[in-house]
């Protein structure tokens, strides 16, 4: 991670933030924060804090990110990182304050707009969120507009507008055909419409582009359950429990099993 930048892309269905963006263990071990200027120390603490946040180490993340804020409160990247922390721990008012501060400092930053748009959509402020996300997608500065377009689609899907959602997911995959998340969302929409064979095809294409995730296994399980393929349902259930024991999707599966059994 370069100084004072946030990389990666957050989508509404993903709980992982800025995957792969933090410093390696070797890099962290090689840095002595006491030797850094306050600006560089803030950047270092943002990087470390986001890594901890990704790993679910909330207390450590909060310590590093709040320290970064005290070191460099004039940096919009610091405010964005702190907003992501507060979003994660459910302190919505504080999260929105920091998102707005970041955008006031850097109003045309499409990455911040994308994060803020996701935040709004997650809170069912769909119209506001989509407006911000579309602004991000339209920015010539944004290197991954398909991410913001995909997030608009998730926003529309969660609002119950499947036709509109599908249009955005198709646009996202048109912008970048190798965008795995867009194909997963098309599979989800097809599943919701009970087009199970189409959903399978989209899901297989998604899996040809990326590693298997808990969300992909959960969707595969639900598709096979819908068509009555008990053996495949059991196989996907075993994989979820073995490969992703702490995932939200696994928690949902185990809760369903507990209620049914």
C-alpha positions in Angstrom: 0.0 0.0 0.0 1.4 3.3 -1.0 1.4 6.2 1.4 -2.0 7.7 2.2 -4.1 5.6 -0.2 -6.8 3.1 0.2 -6.9 0.3 -2.4 -9.3 -2.4 -3.2 -13.0 -2.3 -3.7 -15.8 -3.0 -1.3 -19.1 -4.4 -2.6 -22.3 -4.7 -0.8 -22.2 -8.5 -0.5 -18.7 -8.6 0.7 -17.6 -8.3 4.3 -13.9 -8.2 3.5 -12.5 -4.7 3.1 -9.4 -3.7 1.1 -8.3 -7.3 0.6 -4.6 -7.6 0.0 -3.9 -4.0 0.6 -2.2 -4.0 3.9 1.6 -4.3 4.5 3.1 -7.7 4.6 4.3 -9.0 8.0 7.9 -8.4 6.8 7.1 -4.8 5.9 5.5 -4.2 9.3 8.4 -5.8 11.1 10.8 -3.6 9.1 9.2 -0.3 10.1 9.8 1.5 13.3 6.9 4.0 13.7 9.0 6.1 16.0 11.3 7.0 13.1 8.5 8.3 10.9 7.1 11.9 10.5 3.5 12.3 11.7 2.3 12.2 8.1 4.1 9.0 7.3 3.2 7.5 10.7 -0.5 8.2 10.0 -0.2 6.5 6.6 1.5 3.5 8.2 -1.2 3.3 10.9 -3.9 3.5 8.3 -2.3 0.6 6.4 -1.9 -1.5 9.5 -5.4 -0.6 10.8 -7.1 -1.6 7.6 -5.2 -4.9 7.7 -6.4 -5.6 11.2 -9.9 -4.6 10.1 -9.8 -7.1 7.3 -8.6 -9.8 9.7 -11.5 -9.0 12.1 -9.1 -7.7 14.8 -11.4 -4.7 15.6 -9.7 -3.4 18.8 -6.3 -3.3 17.1 -7.8 -1.7 14.0 -9.5 1.0 16.1 -6.3 1.7 18.0 -4.3 2.2 14.8 -6.9 4.1 12.9 -7.7 6.5 15.7 -4.0 7.0 16.2 -3.7 7.9 12.5 -6.5 10.4 12.9 -4.8 12.2 15.7 -1.5 12.2 13.7 -3.0 13.6 10.5 -6.6 14.9 10.8 -6.2 16.8 7.5 -5.9 13.7 5.3 -9.1 12.6 3.6 -7.7 9.0 3.3 -7.4 8.8 7.1 -11.0 9.9 7.5 -12.2 7.4 5.0 -10.4 4.6 6.8 -11.9 5.7 10.1 -15.3 5.8 8.5 -14.9 2.2 7.4 -14.0 1.2 10.9 -17.1 2.9 12.4 -19.2 1.4 9.6 -17.9 -2.1 10.6 -18.7 -1.6 14.3 -22.1 -0.1 13.6 -21.5 3.5 14.7 -23.4 4.9 11.7 -23.4 8.6 12.8 -19.6 8.6 13.3 -19.0 6.7 10.0 -21.1 9.2 8.0 -19.4 12.2 9.7 -16.0 10.9 8.6 -17.2 10.0 5.1 -18.5 13.5 4.7 -15.3 15.0 6.0 -13.3 13.0 3.5 -15.5 14.2 0.7 -15.4 17.8 1.8 -11.6 17.6 1.7 -11.6 15.7 -1.6 -15.0 16.0 -3.2 -14.2 14.3 -6.5 -12.4 11.2 -5.1 -14.3 8.3 -6.8 -12.9 5.7 -4.3 -14.4 7.6 -1.3 -17.6 8.1 -3.2 -17.8 4.4 -3.8 -17.3 3.5 -0.2 -19.8 6.2 0.9 -22.4 5.0 -1.7 -22.1 1.5 -0.4 -22.6 2.8 3.2 -25.8 4.6 2.2 -27.2 1.6 0.3 -26.5 -0.7 3.2 -28.7 1.5 5.3 -31.5 1.4 2.7 -30.9 5.0 1.6 -31.0 3.7 -1.9 -31.6 6.8 -3.9 -28.8 8.7 -2.1 -26.4 5.8 -2.4 -27.0 5.2 -6.1 -26.5 8.9 -6.9 -23.1 8.8 -5.2 -22.1 5.5 -6.8 -23.0 6.7 -10.3 -20.9 9.8 -9.7 -18.0 7.6 -8.8 -18.5 5.3 -11.9 -18.6 8.3 -14.2 -15.3 9.7 -12.9 -12.4 9.6 -15.4 -10.2 9.2 -12.4 -11.7 5.9 -11.3 -9.7 2.9 -12.5 -12.4 0.4 -11.6 -15.8 1.9 -12.6 -17.3 -1.6 -12.9 -17.1 -1.8 -9.1 -19.3 1.2 -8.5 -21.7 0.1 -11.3 -21.9 -3.3 -9.7 -22.7 -1.7 -6.3 -25.5 0.2 -7.9 -26.9 -3.1 -9.1 -26.7 -4.6 -5.6 -28.4 -1.5 -4.2 -31.2 -2.0 -6.8 -31.5 -5.7 -6.1 -31.8 -5.1 -2.3 -34.5 -2.5 -3.1 -36.4 -5.3 -4.9 -35.8 -4.0 -8.4 -34.4 -7.1 -10.1 -34.7 -5.9 -13.7 -32.8 -2.7 -13.1 -30.3 -4.6 -11.0 -29.6 -7.0 -13.8 -29.0 -4.1 -16.2 -26.3 -2.7 -13.9 -24.6 -6.1 -13.4 -24.5 -6.6 -17.2 -23.0 -3.2 -17.6 -20.4 -4.0 -15.0 -19.4 -7.2 -16.8 -19.4 -5.3 -20.1 -17.0 -2.8 -18.7 -14.7 -5.6 -17.6 -15.6 -9.1 -18.7 -13.1 -10.6 -16.2 -14.9 -8.9 -13.3 -15.8 -12.0 -11.3 -18.2 -10.3 -8.8 -20.5 -9.1 -11.6 -21.0 -12.7 -12.8 -21.7 -13.8 -9.2 -24.4 -11.1 -9.0 -25.9 -12.1 -12.3 -26.1 -15.7 -10.9 -27.8 -14.4 -7.8 -30.4 -12.5 -9.8 -31.1 -15.5 -11.9 -31.5 -17.6 -8.8 -34.0 -15.1 -7.3 -36.0 -15.4 -10.6 -35.9 -19.2 -10.3 -33.9 -19.5 -13.5 -31.7 -22.1 -12.0 -29.9 -23.4 -15.0 -28.9 -19.9 -16.0 -27.8 -19.2 -12.4 -25.6 -22.3 -12.6 -24.0 -21.1 -15.8 -23.2 -17.6 -14.4 -21.9 -19.1 -11.2 -19.6 -21.5 -13.1 -18.3 -18.5 -15.1 -17.7 -16.6 -11.9 -15.7 -19.6 -10.5 -13.6 -19.8 -13.7 -12.4 -16.2 -12.9 -11.6 -16.4 -9.2 -11.2 -18.6 -6.1 -14.2 -20.2 -4.5 -15.7 -18.0 -1.8 -18.3 -18.6 0.9 -20.8 -16.5 -1.0 -20.3 -18.6 -4.1 -20.7 -21.9 -2.2 -23.8 -20.6 -0.4 -25.4 -19.6 -3.7 -24.5 -23.0 -5.3 -26.0 -24.8 -2.3 -29.3 -22.8 -2.6 -29.5 -23.5 -6.4 -29.1 -27.2 -5.9 -31.5 -27.2 -3.0 -34.1 -25.5 -5.2 -33.8 -28.2 -7.9 -33.8 -31.0 -5.3 -30.3 -32.2 -5.7 -29.7 -33.4 -2.2 -26.3 -34.9 -2.7 -24.9 -31.7 -4.0 -26.5 -29.7 -1.2 -24.8 -31.9 1.3 -21.5 -31.6 -0.5 -21.6 -27.8 -0.6 -22.7 -27.7 3.0 -19.6 -29.7 4.0 -17.4 -27.4 2.0 -18.9 -24.3 3.7 -18.3 -25.7 7.1 -14.8 -26.9 6.4 -13.4 -24.1 4.2 -15.3 -21.1 5.7 -16.2 -22.0 9.3 -16.5 -18.4 10.4 -18.3 -17.0 7.4 -21.8 -15.4 7.7 -23.0 -17.8 5.0 -22.0 -20.8 7.2 -23.7 -19.2 10.2 -26.9 -19.0 8.1 -26.6 -22.6 7.0 -26.1 -23.8 10.5 -29.0 -21.8 11.8 -31.3 -23.3 9.1 -30.1 -26.8 10.0 -30.8 -26.1 13.7 -34.3 -25.0 13.0 -35.1 -27.9 10.7 -33.6 -30.4 12.8 
